[in-house]
Amino acid sequence: MLFPPGIRTIGLFSPAFAPSQEEYRRACALLTDEGYRLFRARNTPQAQRYLAASDQDRADEFRELAANPKIDLLLATRGGYGCARILPLIRWQDLPHRNPPLPVVGYSDLTALHLAAASQGRQGHVCGPMLCSTLGNLQRQPVLRKNLASLLAALSPRSRQLLPDDAKLTIIRPGTATGPLFPANLTVLESLLGTQWLPDFSGAILALEDVGEAAYRIDRSLNHLRQVGILDKLGGLIFGDFSDCEHEEYLPEILQEYAKLIHGPVLGGLPFGHGDFSISLPVGRTATLTTEPLSLKTAPRD
């Protein structure tokens, strides 16, 4: 079982870059071999530059799949860039409200879609695996089951411990915080500042990751969050992976500086981001972060 019981039909969507066809075929074969039904939008749109399709076509694809009552889960094919471009075109008010909410799963550039959904009062989004980047990626096959086990915990309506047993975390600032959990790619989050697509971060637990960004850029982005007042609002902060970081030797000092601005607990070293193994984190779900004992646990979903 790759997904929770009750999830049998999976809608596949490409809101950002076009997926690799080889990874796409490999991942689809894996899912169909496991007995899952795959559902795609009726039309296969034409790719536009590096994007999977035009902004309107990508927005229409997401809206069509999200409105289909036969679909149990929406799985992004890959990230890259493009989600922010379609946010004004989705017509959020027209999307049906489901109970339980429709899970929408993806990471990296999907941060834009997840945070926008939260800003519109939508639930069910999870920062987690993607079709091609995870299931279709040969490099990640050895830890595929571990990635999917973490997704099961994030999707569960019951209270679940999200931290893996073998995680080597650093307590930067001790404490306890309870609030909505917002996992995010730092660069994508920063790109949404000043738009209508960000939720209220008051009392929130923010988990941050990034890839391919030099230490000074991470510093610059965190400083931006500080100056617009987001860091001051947080109940807690978790630093995930900052993969392929130039001058990563500066990172501990940089993260310590910004940790001092947080009123609650701060952790470092969470296996969350662009590494082969990355834990899944629900978006906007109430969670409690504690440093003694070390725990990140979701509250039961109503």
PyMOL commands that set and color helices and strands:
alter all, ss='L'
color gray80, all
select helices_A, chain A and resi 21-33+55-66+83-89+92-94+110-119+131-135+138-155+186-191+215-227+230-233+248-259
alter helices_A, ss='H'
color red, helices_A
select strands_A, chain A and resi 9-13+37-39+73-76+104-106+125-127+170-173+176-185+205-211+236-243+266-268+281-282+286-291+294-298
alter strands_A, ss='S'
color yellow, strands_A
deselect
rebuild
show_as cartoon
